[in-house]
Amino acid sequence: MRITQEADYALRICLALSQAEHPVGAPHLSERLCIPHSFTSKILRELMLANLVRSTRGVNGGFSLSVMADQLSLKQVIEAVDGPIAIRHCLMGDHNCSYQPDKSKCRFHRVFEELNSIITSRLELITIADMADVNVPIDELIEKLNKF
């Protein structure tokens, strides 16, 4: 599994919005985070469709989180732009297994399925608020992942 550049940008946008006191305009996010403006707009649209971000119109308008940062997991943000997390295409819906016609008999499929479950459950443990809190050492976040 590889987290796409788009998902990485979405995580950074959500982090920036969690730290903002007021709605933030897309151009400001683009400039501050060094993300091309058209890409920033696309990601914000996807985050809005997932109900993770809201838009406010007007002079003081812009974008803000519609979910509390301590309730917004890394998994939610990644899936909002990349879709369901799957380390192998055969784990996604009706894709066929390239090793065995019957997925339930494929040893690789079963192992990949378990690994996928571990990854997604770990991504649910860390929130945008966790990432925003610079007072929490990174080692504590890693420990949180290992307590599962």
QUIZIHU-V731150 format. One record per helix or strand of 2 or more residues. SS is the DSSP state (~ for helix, > for strand). FROM is the first residue (numbers start at 1). LEN is the number of residues. If there is no record, write none. Layout:
# QUIZIHU-V731150
SS_FROM_LEN + SS_FROM_LEN
This chain:
# QUIZIHU-V731150
~_5_15 + ~_26_8 + ~_37_13 + >_53_4 + >_62_4 + ~_69_3 + ~_74_9 + ~_89_3 + ~_103_3 + ~_107_19 + ~_128_5 + ~_138_9
